[in-house]
Structures are given as C-alpha cells and as structure tokens.
Amino acid sequence: MFEKVLIANRGEIALRIHRACREMGIRTVAVHSTADADAMHVRLADEAVCIGPPPSRQSYLNVPAILSAATIAGADAIHPGIGFLSENAEFAAMVEEHGFAFIGPEPAHIRLMGDKVAAKDAARSLGIPVVPGSDGAIADDVEAMDLADRIGYPVLVKAAAGGGGKGMKVAQARGEMAEALALARAEAKANFGNDAVYLEKYLSHPRHIEIQILADAHGNVVHLGERDCSLQRRHQKLLEEAPSPALNASQRRQIGELATGAMRRLGYRSAGTIEFLYQDGEFYFIEMNTRLQVEHPVSEMITGIDLVREQIRVATGAPLDFRQEDVTFTGHAIECRINAENPVTFAPSPGRITDYHAPGGLGVRVDSALYSGYKVPPNYDSLIAKLVVHGNTRNECLMRLRRTLEEFVIGGVETSIPLHRRLVTAADFINGDYDIRWLEKFVQPQS
C-alpha cells in the first residue's frame, strides 16, 4: 500500500480523496494555488505545497510544479481527482516516468478515450452501439452534406476533441449545415486548438445514462450500476440519480453486461464511466470518462462501495476483492450539485461564506470543502457542494431531498439551492418523466 499520496486537485474532490486516504492509513500531500491557501483540504492534509498563483495554468495545470511537489514531499503516488489534469494522458505518462504511481488508468486508455472520434471507433470495435454518424472527422462541407442526407436530419456537428458542450451545433435541415459546420469548427479551434468535427444523428428526446466501471490489472471488471444524468443545462449536469427511473431490470442488466464485457476486452484498469444516450429502448455510446466522476457518490450510496478506495487499491496492483455477484444495489440515491451562482441567470457568485449549515440525518451526505469564513475564489469551477441523499425507495429519497434542501444554509454567496428546491417539486421530475432537454425548458420562464 502507498504511504503518501499527493492530491493534484482542489475543493471538495481533494477533500474527498484526503478522507479516503486517511481511512486507509495513507498520508496526504495537498497542492494549492495562492488563492486556495486557506482551503479545507490544505488545512487537513499532512503536508501542503503551494504550486503557483490563482490561474489554473500556473498552478493546477502546472505539471512541472506538481511533479516537483511530489518529489519534495516524497510521495509514492499522485491522484489527479476530477477535471484539471485527470484526463491528460501526457501527465499520466510523466507521473509514471518520474517514478510515481498514477492513480488512474493507463495513459494509452486515457489518450484513446480523450479523442472523441477514436473513442467512437473503439466503442464500435468493442461491440458497444454508437449513434449513427461519421466514422471519423469530416474532411469538408461536401462530405458533411452527403453524410447528413444519408443519416437524416436533424444532425449534430461535434468537436472531435474536448467536451462540456463546446463545439456542438445542431442542423435541423440541409440549409443550416454550412453555418453549423463553421460555428462548430470555430468554437472547437478556440477552445481545444483543434477544429476537427464529426457528425452524429441528433436524437430528439434521449436520456443520459452512464455506467460506473471498476477494473483491476488482473482482468477483473465489475459495474456499480447506472446513473441517470439527464438533468442538464448547456450540457452541464445539475442533478443525478441512481438507479434511473427510465430503465427496467432487463435493460439494466443488458447495459451493465455490455459495459463490463467491453472493458474486459479493452484491458482497462481503474475506475471509469461509459456514457450513453438512451432513447426508445436503445443505448448509444457518447464517450468514456477515464476518471472519477463528480456524481460518483450516488453509486457509492446504493452499493456501499468506496470508489476512491478502490481506485487507490487497484493502482497498487491489488485485485478487486469482490465480484459482480457480490455487488448489491439497495434503494435510491440522488445528488444535487450546489454551485456558487445566481439560480436564475447562472452568473458566477464568488465571495466570502458568512453562514454555513449542512443538513444531516439518516441517508444524508454532503461533500463540500466549505466553512464559515471561507472565501470562494472566482478563478475556478463554481461547484461548492454536493448534496447526496439515499432512501429505500425513490419516493422516500425525494421526500428526504426536499427536507435537506430546506435545511441547507450557505450565506454570503448566491447558490443553486433555490433552483433545486423548485426542481424537486416539479411534477415531471417526481414522475421521472424527463430527458436531457427538459431542464432547459424548465428554467426558461425564470431566465
């Protein structure tokens, strides 16, 4: 087992990793920017190293500084967390080249799944269904027009690199294709330095279903069930639940077996998530995230399995100590992402926390690095807390979630809590009747 792990991240996920390490008897090293000098994970870690000023490129994306910190601290391994360098294959390779263990997949698998076109090709070869579309990047507008005619409108133009909804444009008809191509290429170039785009059939009412995978270096692969992440705004998730209210037992078994079989053939190692669009009984591969997900707690709540702990164990070379038949699914869990932003305009709201009271009680978990007096910096993602609740049934879970949202107090900054309070009383959500475009319509009257 590792003796010391450097956590190459910040905020609630850095604290989450620190806690898992602590419970495993592993010492931790926190790295931080000058903006995060008073962060909770910095205060609690065994050691802390400042790696640069507030801008991410000069701190949390500063590979030489992170590797130097690991060397100075004498760390055995580096956990990349979520975002920043967590899906950077070059960083993973450099970590290993410098003699540290990378708590994540092999660099080759990160690289493969980081390229949307290559990932789609890999999925197809592994027997995973994909959305009808181009086999690779589109060479020119003529090829795009011909392919769109064969696929049938509407079609989606997507950046081959990157994510987060950037470089994605919809063409409802042939007359809109030229503009959609130009806009998607320009946006992809500006955000990812790569203007390659590809085409997919545009699904009108899909749900976003993802499968959580755990795999070791000995060929053992298990899944921890699916998560429904359909409640999104501008391709950014706001609420996730497990299991999905849209699937039946047969569909759940089908997609789980499909995902584990594919990862076994790929030889994948570590935690990972395969994401699908689901419509009319069919699953279509979107992408694979080769890292921990923000929404991983909902899977932990219904299985009782600590994903970070398993990531760390697998990185040491240890085999999984349970099989698929040992994984039991109990009850229902929902996670609300609490962001420091205006709940109507969604404008960021950094500032000092004047009041903080987290809800509690049976089946309630709050992942947050906030405390009264903490200053939320303007330099990073607006996620400041994750409220996760569990119940024996979905209805019990919903009632508990309403109660906890009423109790949650975060003063000094605006948050998305008022939006979540509205959301969990909406009839469509209560009935589980929503898709990936439902939330955009729900918030529209308030915009």
Secondary structure, 3 states (H helix, E strand, C coil): CCCEEEECCCHHHHHHHHHHHHHCCCEEEEEEEHHHCCCHHHHHCCEEEEEECCCHHHCCCCHHHHHHHHHHHCCCEEECCCCCCCCCHHHHHHHHHCCCEECCCCHHHHHHHHEHHHHHHHHHHCCCCECCECCCCCCCHHHHHHHHHHHCCCEEEEECECCCCCCEEEECCHHHHHHHHHHHHHHHHHHHCCCCEEEEECCCCCEEEEEEEEECCCCCEEEEEEEEEEEEECCEEEEEEECCCCCCHHHHHHHHHHHHHHHHHHCCCEEEEEEEEEECCEEEEEEEECCCCCCHHHHHHHHCCCHHHHHHHHHCCCCCCCCHHHCCCCCEEEEEEEECECCCCCCECCEECCEEECCCCCCEEEEECCCCCCEECCCCCCEEEEEEEEECCHHHHHHHHHHHHHHCEEECCCCCHHHHHHHCCCHHHHCCCCCCCHHHHHHHHHC
